[in-house]
Amino acid sequence: MSRIVISIPVNIDVNFFTSINLGLIHNLQIKYVKCKFFKPISQIENNIFDYTKKILIKHSNIECIKSLKIKILDNNFKYNDIIDNIIKNYYSNIVKNDVVLIEGLIPTFTEYEFLFNLNCEIAKIFNADIIFVTSIFKKNTFEEIKSKIYSIFKKFLNKKQLHNAYYIIQKSFQENHNPFFYCYNTLKKNNIGKKINDIKSNLLITNLPFVYIPWGHISNIFKINIIEICEYLNCNIINIINTCKIRSTIFVDDNIVYKKYFFKSLIIISAKNTNLLKCLYQIIINGNIITAILFTEYEEKNNSAIINNLIYLSKINKITILNINLNIWKIYSKLQKFHKNYFPIQDKLLINKIKNYILKYINKIIFYKNFKENINNDYISPYIFKYNIIKKAQKVNKSILLPEGNELRIIKAVSICANKKIANFILLGKSKEIKNIAKLHNIVLNKRINIIDPNHIRKNYIQFVINMKKYKGIIDKVFAENLLKNDMFLATIMLKLGEVDGIVSGVNHTTANTIRPALQIIKTIPKYSLISSIFFMLLKQGVLIYGDCAINPNPNAEQLAEIAIQSAKSAILFNIKPKIAMISYSTGNSSTGKDVDLVFQATKIVQNKCPDLIIDGPLQYDAAVIKNIAKYKAPNSLVAGKANVIIFPDLNTGNITYKAVQRSSEIISIGPILQGINKPVNDLSRGSSVEDIIYTIVVTSIQSINKI
């Protein structure tokens, strides 16, 4: 299994963030680590240069989503589609790698909140190790930086990810510094060389998970081809030196005094400021080297003598001269955006220099020494779980019957599932009524959805009911007709006859109304004595299975053991390796009593019947799921702190707990899912959301391929 790492930018420029990702990939390569680069969403549409495909293409053949597709988010399902597509793109092209580096999205002003949240979601989805790439311009300590980032992200990421995060920190010699973007007056006031030496002396690479990278003198490495700026500003060319490259831009709007920084710089000066132009002319005459000049507010028909003289000198001294009609401050505003997002994608030599420069500082990051260690293979994020079960349901392509066909939530859910090709559907109800509801709410009913009026088909099953073992010789035609007036009874007969693969019902009916026909007609799998239920609890720390929270009020030890075994089989069907915790108010032998003894006996029964299952009990809930508590309460347990199948001792405890967790945490819970039955029939809560219904349909489809 690959170790997944995500680099998340925090108030950082594109060029620094890009350089870090290049350096990280380069660091892995020279250590002969198999690595892959993944950019979930392209940001080229937001005027951020799409260097990913051009520079890192050899590390990634994974498709990325165009950012234009995520601009309008009108509901949760569209958001989920984005996440589903990210996961799909990730899995579709990933081969066996040691490390996958995911590049986080760079938040833009207009979509800052959404892209910030999306970075956090991607980190949680893949249970990724996090490298925060940030900047520091004051004398903050690492602990202050860490504390600030922790306070920003603590609501969005789990504690483990934050606790184990790494930090790469840009340390610059002046606030808001950009290596390409100088103002003349600022340069005049600062002793840059001294500042750079101070940064070098403060460079820290220690056992702490962070590294400072001095970025102020990176301008010695970065150089921009003047043609790129010319094309970006749409300048006119007076004289061009094709090999001309600059490493800074200098705006001159004050008294001009020659500085060495004019070399390899673009001097931006107003064509109307005669005094400054004369000073610039004198500097060139004195033999000082000037690389490039941009005249602003330029009008060729009104050229002054000094402008013509500067143009003449530029041709002799091989100085690039450009002009534009805009004023100097409009150019300033435009170049701010350019420098913020610029990266030299065409210059291979420069890119190699950048990689090697970054490598000097990140080469000792401890994370990469043990990149194969501490990978949580058992962790399944809710999004990955949902993606995997949808993919599995799409593959098996079953037929699901929903008796409450005229319920709006059912119609919405079925439409979404049909559009995703999750299953084929039969809705029981009057065709005209269902289609009117769909039309009123702009719901599309495609060809995967078949609407059947139950009144038109009831008579088809009268003889079958009369001949059923339960009723044979006891009931007549009239009695059978009355039984078939119940749509759930009718649906269960259709399932019994194999006309459909599963049933989902309950948004308008009680659990008893859904389950009773199933118990009478479908019955339990022969090896089981009861039907039980589970809920898939999609918690941020992973997916847990709760059982039994809907069916059996007070199971005895044998029944509780059977619920545990059924739940373990369900876990395996959904690709979860079961670690079963039998829950009580006591852990181990810390307390005694009738209820504790019941759980202890049930645990022993499971161990005897299924010795291959990993199970422990009695365990308190906190000892079952929290590692720090488990090591004190049950240090020798194979389950404590790692449980993913939670078996409650009775219905009262289970139902209260699942609803408390679901509503307090605002999570998705899929269920109740019935198990131990010959064919899948699943009950919906009357408070089910459309999303709850969708995933119950998905689970029902998967259950139909295997008897649990």
N, C-alpha and C positions, 0 to 999 in steps of 0.2 A: 504494500500500500504506500502511495506517495505521501510525503509530508507536504502539506499545503501552507504556503506563506502568502500573506497579503501585505503590500506596502500601502499605507494610508497617508495621504498628504494632509498636513494641518498648517494652514496659513503659509504656503510655500509657493514659489514660482515654478512654472513648468520646466524651465531649463535645469534647475537643481534637482527636481523630482525625477526627471528623465535621466539625468546623469547618474543618480543613485541606483535606479533600476538597471541601467546598463552595467554599473559596477557590480551589483549583486549577481547578475547573470555571469559576468566575467569571472567573478570570484568562484562561483560554482564550477565553471568550465575548467579552470586551471587546477581544480582539485579533482578532476575527472568524475564529477557528480553528474548523473543523468538528470537534466532539468528541462522544464517546459515553461514557456511564458504565456500567460493568458490575460488578455485585455477584454473584460466582459462587454463593455460598451464603447464603441468608437466615439470620439468627441470632435472629429474633424468638422462636423456640421456646425459646431459652436465656435468655429474659428480657432480652435486649438489644433496645432499642427499634428497631423496624423503620422508621427514618426514611428509608431508601433510597427506598422506593416513594412516600412522601409528599412528600419534598423534591426528590429527584432524578429523579422519574418522567418529567419532560419531557425529560431527557437520555438516558433508557434505556427501551426496550421489551423488553429482553432478560430472558427468564425466569431465575429463580434457583432453585437446589435448596433444598428445606427441610432444615434442619440435622438434623431428626429422622431423616432417611433415612441419615445417615452415622454414627450413634452406635455401631452394632455393626459392626465390620469383621472378619469371620471368615476372609477369605482374600484373596489378591491380586486375584482376578477382580472381587470386589465393589469393591475400591479402584479398579481400572481402569474399572469402570462409572461410578464417580463422576467420574473424569477425563474419560471419554468424554462424559458428559452435560454437563460444563462446556464442553467444546469444541463440542459440538453446539449448546448454548444460545448460545454466542458467535457461531458462524457463521450460525445460523438467522435472526438479526435484524440483523446488522451490515450497514450500508450504507457507502458510501464516506465515510470520515472522515479527517481529518488526524491526530487523536489519539484513542486509546481509553484512558480511565482506568479501571483495574481497582482496586476497593477490596479490599485484603487482609482476611483474616478476623481478628477480634479474639480471640486465644486466651483461652479460659475455663479455670478451674482444673482442671476434670474432664477436659477434652480438649486441654490445652495442647500436648502433644507432637504429637498428630495434626494440629491446626490449624496449628502452627508449620511442620511438614513440608509440609502442603498449600499454605501460602503460597509456600514455596520451589519446590514442584513447578509451581504455576501460573506463577510468574515464569519458570521454565525452559521450560515448554511454549510460551509465547508469545514467548520471547526478549525479555522486557519490560525496559525501563529501570526502575530501582528508585528510589523515593523512600522512605527510611527516616524514619518519623515517630516521634520518641523524645523523652525528657525529660532534663533535667539539673537537679539541685538543689544541687550543690556546684560549686566553682570548677574544673571540668574544662575543659581546652582542647578545641577541635574534634578535634585529632589523637587525643586520649585517647578521646573518644567513638567516633570512627571505628575506632580500633584495637580497642575492646571489641566493637563490632558485627561487625567483620571476624572476630574470633576466634570469635564465636557462629555466624556464617553460612558460614564458609569451607568447611565439610564439605558444605554443602547447595546452594550456588550456585557458578556458574563464576566464575573470576577476573575475566573481562571485565565481568560484571555488577557485581561488587563494586567493581572499580576505577572504573567509571563512575557509581557510585551517587550520589544526592543525599541531603541530610539536612535535615530540618526539625525543629528542636529546641525543645521547650517549655522556657523558662527561667522558673522560678517563684521567689518570694521566700522560700519555706519548704518544707522537705521534706514530701513527701506532701500537698502543698497541693491542696485542691479549692475552687474559687471559691464553692461553695454551702455549704461545710461547715466552720464555725468552732466551736471550743470557746472558751468565754468566757475561761478562764484563759490560753489561748494568745494571744488578742487583747490581753489586758491587758499582756503582756510584750513585744510586738513593736511597733516603730515602722514601721508598714506604709508610710506615705507615703515615708519615706526609702528603704526597700527598692525601691519601685517606681521612683523616680528613678534608683537605681543600675542597675537593669535597663535602663532607657531609654538610659542613657549607655553601656552595654555592648553595645547592639544592633549586630550586625555583618552587613553585606551587602557582600561582597567578591567577588573573582573565584573564590574557593573555592566548591565545590558545596554550600554549606550556608547556613542562615539560622537565627538565634535569634529566637524569637517570645516576647515577654514575656506571661505569662499570669496573673500574680498579680492585676492590676487588671481582669481581664476581668469580674469581678463587677459592675463599673459598666455592663456591657452586658447580661449574662445576668440575667434575672429569671424566677422560676417562679410561675405562677399557683397561689395557695394551694389552689385546688380540686383540682389534680393531686396535691398531697401528701396532702390529705384523703382522696381516693379510694384512693391507694396504701396509706395506713396504716389505712384503714377507720375513720376518726375519727368522733366525734359532733360535730355543729355546735351551738354555743350562740349565737353571733352571727357572721354572715358578711357580708363586704363583697365582692361579686362581682368587683370590679375590683382586688382586693388581689393584689399581686405582691411576691415577696420575692427577695432576691439572696443571702441567707445564712441559715443556721440556727445558733442559739446555745443551747447547753446550759448551764443555770445550776445549779450544785450547790455553790457556794461563796459567800463574801461578795459581795454584789451592789453594784456601783458603776456608775452610769449611764455609758454610752459612746455616742458618736454612731452606733456600729455597730448599735444597736438599731433605728434607722430602716431600713425595708425589710428587716427580719429577722424570722424566726419564733423567738420566745423559747420554749424548752421548759423547763418547770419543774414540779417535783413538787407536786401539790395537798396533800401532807402536810407540806411544809416551810413552816411558818407564818411563820418569821422572814423567809425570802426573799420570800414573798408580800407581807408588810407593806412590805418595801423596794420591791418592784415597784409596789405601790399608791401609795407616796409619790412615786415617780418620775413617775407619771401625774398625780397631784394637782399636782405642781410645774409641769405644762405641757409636759413633755418628750414628744416624739412616739414612740409605740409603734405598730407596724404589725400584729403578730399574736402571739397567745399560744396555746400548747398545754399544757394541764394533763395531766400523767401521773398514774397511780395515782388516777384520779378516780372517786369514788362519790357519785352525786347525793344519795342519802339521808343521807349524812353530811357534807353541805356545811357548811363553817365560815362564820362571819360575813365573814371576809376574802375568801373565794371569792365570796360573794354581792356584796360591795362591788366587787370587780374586774369581775364580770359587769355590774353596773350602770354602772360607769365606761366599760366598753368600748362599750356601746350609745350613750352620750353622745358619746364621742370617736371613734366609728367604727373601733373596733379589732376585728379578727376574733378570735373566741375558739373554740377547739376543745378537745375532751377525749377521753381514752382511758384504759382501765383498766390498760394495760401500764406497767411501771416505766420510768424514764428511760433505762436502759442497753439495754433491749430496743429501745426506739425508736432509740437511737443506732446499734445494729447494723443495723436495718432501713433507716435513712436512708443509711447508708454505701453499701448496694447501690443505693439509688435514685439518689443523686448520682453514683455511678460510671457509671451507664448512662443518665442523663437527657440528653435533648436536646429543645429546645422546638419540636416539630414543628408546632404549631398557630399559632405567633406569626410571621407573615410579616414584620412590621416588625423584629422582633428578629433573624430569620434574615438579613435584608438588612444589618443592622448588623454581624453576625458576619462575613459575606462581605467587607464593606468593610474591616473591621478586619484580617482575615487578608491581604487584598489588599495592604495597606500594606507588608507585610513580605516577601511572596513575589513581588511584581511584578517584581523584578529577577533572579529565578532564571534563570541562563544557559540552562538546558535548553530553555526555551520560545522562545529566540531562534532556535534552529536545529533545531526539532523535526522537520523533513523531512530533515535530513542524517544520514548514517551509518546508514541503515536497511539491515540485512542481508537483502536480498531472497532470497538463496540459502540462508539458514539454514532447515532443517526440523528441528524437535525430534522426538525419537522418538515422543512421544505424538501429535503432529500427523500424522506419517507413518502411524502405525498407524490413527488415526482415518480418515484419507483413503482408505487402501487398503481398510479394512472397508466404508466407504461405497460405494466403487467396486464391490467384490465384491457387495454387497447389490443394487446397481443392475443388474448383469449377470445375477445369479441363475442360476448354472451348476450342473451336476450333477457331483459329485466321487465317485470310486470309491476305497475304501480296502480293499485285499485282506486286511489283518491285522485283521479285524473283531472278533476276540475278545480283543484287547489292551486292557487297562484304560485306558491313556493315550489310545488312539484313541477309545474309547467316550466318555470324558469330553470330549475336544476336539470331537468331532462333536456331542455334546449341546449344548455351549455355542454352537457355530457355528449349529446348527439353530435354537436359541432366538433368536439374533440375526438370523436370516434371511439368513445369509451365503451359503448355497448349499443345494442338495438333495444327499442322500447315499445311496450304496449301500455297505453293509458286507457283505463276503464272510465267511460263517461260519455256524455252526449257530444258528438263531434262538433255540432254548431256552437254549443256553449263553450267548449274548450278553445276552439278557433277564435271566437269573439274575445275571450279573455286574453289570448295571445296577441291578437291584433291591437287591443286596447293598450297593452303594455309593451308594444313593439318587440315581441318575442317571435323569433323565427322557429317554425316547426319544420324540420327537414325530413327527408325520405326515410331516415332511421326511426322515425316516430310514427307508430301506427295507433290510431284512435279507434277503440271498439266500444260500441254501446252495449253494456252488459245485458240489457233487456232483449237484445237481438240474438244472444247466444246461450241464455240460461237453459233453454229447452234441450240444447245439445248434450247436456250432462246429466239429465234426469235419470236415464237408465243406469249410468255408471254409479250414481249415488245409491240407487235402489239395490244394486248388486254388491256394494261395498260390504266387506265382512262385518263391519260394525252394525250395519243396518239391514243386512240381508234377511228377508222373511219377517221383518219387523215393521218397516215403513211402506207406504204406498206412494203413488205418483204425486198426490197433493202435498204430502209431507216433504217429499224431495224438492218439489217446487218452492216450498216455503224456506227450506234450508238454503237453496240457491239464490234467494232474494238478498242474502247477505253477500256483499261484493267480496269481502275477505274470504268467505267460504268458497265462493266461485273461483277466486284467484288461486286458492290453495289446491282446488281440484285440477286446475289447468297446470299447476306446477307438478302435481302428482303424476299427471299424464305425460309430462315431458314437453309440453307445448311452450314452456318458458324455462329459463334456467334459475331464476330466483325472484323473490318478492321483496319489495320495500314498501312499508306502510306504517301509519301511526300518527301522522300530523293532525288528524281530526278524530282519532279513536284511542281508546285506552290500550295499554300493553296487553291486557287480557284478551281484548277483542282481536288483536293481531296474532297472539300466540295460541289461543285455544284451538282454532281450526288446524294449525300446524301440528299440535300435539295429537289431535284426533286422527288426522289424515296422513301427514308426513312421518310423524313419530321419530323416536330417537334412533341413532346408530346402535345396532345390536349390542356392542360391547359397553355401552353406557346405560346408566339407569335414570339419567336426568338430562334436561336441557339447562344450560347456564348461559351467562352473558359476560361480555367484556366490553370495556371502553378503551380505545386508543387515545391516550392523553398526550397531546402534542405540546410538550413543555419546552421552554427555551433551552433547558439543559439536556434535552433528549426526549425520545419517545418512551413512555411507560404504558404498560397494560394493566388496567384495573379489573379485577373480577371478585366476586359476582356482585354487581351493583344494581341489578334490575329484576331478577327472577326468584331466587331461592331465599326465603326469609331467615330460616334458622337451620342451616345444614348440619347434619351430624358429622362425625369425624370421617366416615367413609365418603359421604357426599362432598365434604370440603376437599378431600384428597382428589376426588374425581374432577371437581371444578379446577383445581390446580393443574391436573394432567391435561384437561381440555384446553386450558389457557396456554399451556406450554406448546401444545400442538398448533394452536392458532398462531403463536409467536413465530414458530418455525415456518409456517405457511407464508408469513409475511416477512421472511428473511431477518428475523430477530432471533439471536441466540439467547434462549431463555435462561435467566438467573432469577429463580423464584423465591420471593420472600413471603412467608406465612405470617401475617400481621396480627399482633396482639398488643395489649397494654404493657407487656413485659418482654424483656429480651433475655433469652436463654433461661436460666433457672433463678433469675433475680426475684421472681415472685411465683406464688402458686395460687391455684384456684381452679374452679370448674372450667372457666373460659380459656384459661391458659393451657390446661390439660388437653382440652379439645384440639387446640392448634398444634400442640406437641404430638398428639396421636395422629392427626392428619398428616403431619410432616413425615412421620415414620412410615405410614402407609404408602405415601408416594415414593419414598426411598426404597421400599421393598418391591413395589410394583414396577418402578421405572428407575433402576439404579444409575442409568446414564444421565438423568436430569440433575442439574445443579440446583439444589433447594436447601433452604434453612428456615428454621422457625422453632419457637416463636421469636419474632423480631418486632421491636417498636418501629414505627414508620420512619422516624428520623435516623435510626440506626441502619435501616434498610437502604436509604437513598443518599445519605450524606457521609462522605468518606471520613471527615474529621471526627464525626461522632462515632462512626462504626469502629474506628481503631481503638476507642476506649471501651465501648460497650460490647463489641464482639470481635476482638482482634484476630481470632483464628478462623473466622467465617469466610467462606468462599463467595458469599452472596452479599453480606453486609457492606453498605456503601456503594454497591454496584448493581443492585437489584433493578430489573426492568419489567418483571412480572410481579405485581402486587396482589396478593390474595387476602381479602378481608374476611373476618370470621363470620359475619352475618350481613344480611341485606341492609339493616339499619345503618351500620357503620360504613359500608361501602357506598351506599347511595348518598349519604350526607357528605362523605369525603369527596366523592367525584364532583358533586355540584358545588361544593365550597371551593375546590381548586379551580374548576372551570370558570366560575363567575368571578372569583377574586383575581385570578390571573389573566382573565380575558383571553383564554386560549381556545383552540379548536379541540373538541373531544368528539371522536367518531364512535357512535354507538347509541344504544346498546346493540352489540353484535351477538347474535345467538350462535351457540356452539353445542355440538352433541346431537344435532338434528340431521336427518338423512339428506335433506335438500335445504339450501339457504333461504330462510325467511328472516328479515330483519325489521325491527321495530324502531320507529322514529319517535323522538320526544315531541310532544305537542308544541314545544317552544323551539323546535329545530329551525336553524337558519338555512338559507339556500345552500351555503357551503357545506353545512352538516349533511344535508341530503345528498349532495354530489358525492361526498366521500363514503357515505353509506352505500350508495349505488356501486361505487368502485370496489369496496370490500366485498359486497354481495357477489359481484362478478367473479372475483378471485376465489371466494369460497366454493363456488359451483364447480371448480375444477378438481376439488379434493374433499373427501369426507373427513371431517375433523373428529 
